[in-house]
Amino acid sequence: MRCLFCAFLVAINISVSLAQVPSALNSSNIPYSQRMFDRAQSGSPRDEFLLGHAYASGSGVRQDHEQALYWYRRSASHGDDSASNELGRMYAEGNGVPRDYQQALLWFRRAASDGSPVAQTNLGMMYFFGLGTAPDSEGALQLWKKAADKGFLRAQSNLGFAYLEGAGTGKPDPALAAKLLRKAAKRGFAEAQFNLAYCFETGKGVRLNLRDAAKWYGESAARGYVSAQVKLGFLYLRGRGVPQNLNEALRLLTLAADGGNSKAFVGLAYLYHAGLGVKRDDGVAYSWLQLAKAQGEPGADEIQIPPEKLTPSQITEARLRAESWKASHANASVANGGSFALPQ
C-alpha cells in the first residue's frame, strides 16, 4: 500500500480554470424581479445582463438557458462586457448550448478588447489549451499579465501556474510563481491557495515546508476546493505536516468524494479496506473502487479486492451502493476535475 500513497502525493497537480464574472460585479445574488424585467425590456444593458444571469442560474425564476442566451446577447449587443464573457463561458463549457469554441473565442475577444480582466483571463485559457485555436502560451501569458495588473485574482493565479511550469515564459521561474500565487492566496483565492500549497509540499520556489503546505491546503479546502480536500486528507492520513488524524482524513476524503473526485474514491477504498478510522469493510471498499475505475482513476489498480473473496450479498450491496451514488450525483460536475471545472 505504500506505493499507493506515493502515487497520490504527486498525482494531484497544480490547477487552473475558467473565470466567471465575480459576484461583486455581476450582482449574482439579485433574483429575477418584475422591475428588472421591465428595465431590461426598456433596453438597460445592466438589467439585460442581470436578467440573463437570473435565467441562467434559476435565481427567482425557472432556469431557462434559451432565455439566458437571449438576454445575454441583448446585453452584449448594447456593450456589456460581463454579458459577452458569460456568453463565452456558455459556449466554452457547452452550458445550455452546444459547445462551440469559435463562438467562445468571439465573445471572449470582444470583451477582452474592451479591457475586461475576466474575459482577458478566459481568452488566455483558450489560447493556453489551444481550444478553437492553435495553442499559444505566450499569448495567454500576455493576456493574464494585463488582467493581473488590474488585480484580477484568477489571472494572478494563472500567471503563477505559467511561471511554475515555464509555459510561455521561456523557462520556469518557481520563485516568481510562488510570489504570484501567494499574492492571490492571501486574498482568499482557493485555486491559488491550492497551488501555493503544492509549492510548499514540493519545495518549488519556496523552502519545502509540509506544515505550510498543510496550512494552505486547509485554507483552500475550507473554501470548498475539492482537490485541496483530497490532498489534505492524505496528509492527515499519513501525518505529513500535521499530526496523523484518521477521523479528519475520513471526513475530508468523504467531502471530496461527494464532490465526485476519483482520487477520494480510492482513498476511501483504502481506509475501508485497511480498517483505518473505520471498521474494515471490503464491501464498502469495493464499491468505492468501482466508482474510481468507472472514472478511469489509475490509482484504483493499487488496491486489490478480488470479487471471489466477497460474498454474493457483499457484491450486490456494493453494486447497489455505487449505483445509488451515481444516481444521486447524476447532474453534478466533477469538482476541480478538468480545465474548466468552475469553483463555486
Sequence and secondary structure as in RCSB ss.txt:
>XXXX:A:sequence
MRCLFCAFLVAINISVSLAQVPSALNSSNIPYSQRMFDRAQSGSPRDEFLLGHAYASGSGVRQDHEQALYWYRRS
ASHGDDSASNELGRMYAEGNGVPRDYQQALLWFRRAASDGSPVAQTNLGMMYFFGLGTAPDSEGALQLWKKAADK
GFLRAQSNLGFAYLEGAGTGKPDPALAAKLLRKAAKRGFAEAQFNLAYCFETGKGVRLNLRDAAKWYGESAARGY
VSAQVKLGFLYLRGRGVPQNLNEALRLLTLAADGGNSKAFVGLAYLYHAGLGVKRDDGVAYSWLQLAKAQGEPGA
DEIQIPPEKLTPSQITEARLRAESWKASHANASVANGGSFALPQ
>XXXX:A:secstr
 HHHHHHHHHHS          HHHHTTT    HHHHHHHHTT HHHHHHHHHHHHHTSSS   HHHHHHHHHHH
HHTT HHHHHHHHHHHHHTSSS   HHHHHHHHHHHHHTT HHHHHHHHHHHHHTSSS   HHHHHHHHHHHHHT
T HHHHHHHHHHHHHTSSSSS  HHHHHHHHHHHHHTT HHHHHHHHHHHHHTSSS   HHHHHHHHHHHHHTT 
HHHHHHHHHHHHHTSSS   HHHHHHHHHHHHHTT HHHHHHHHHHHHHTSSS   HHHHHHHHHHHHHTT GGG
GGS   GGGS HHHHHHHHHHHHHHHHHTTT   TT STT    
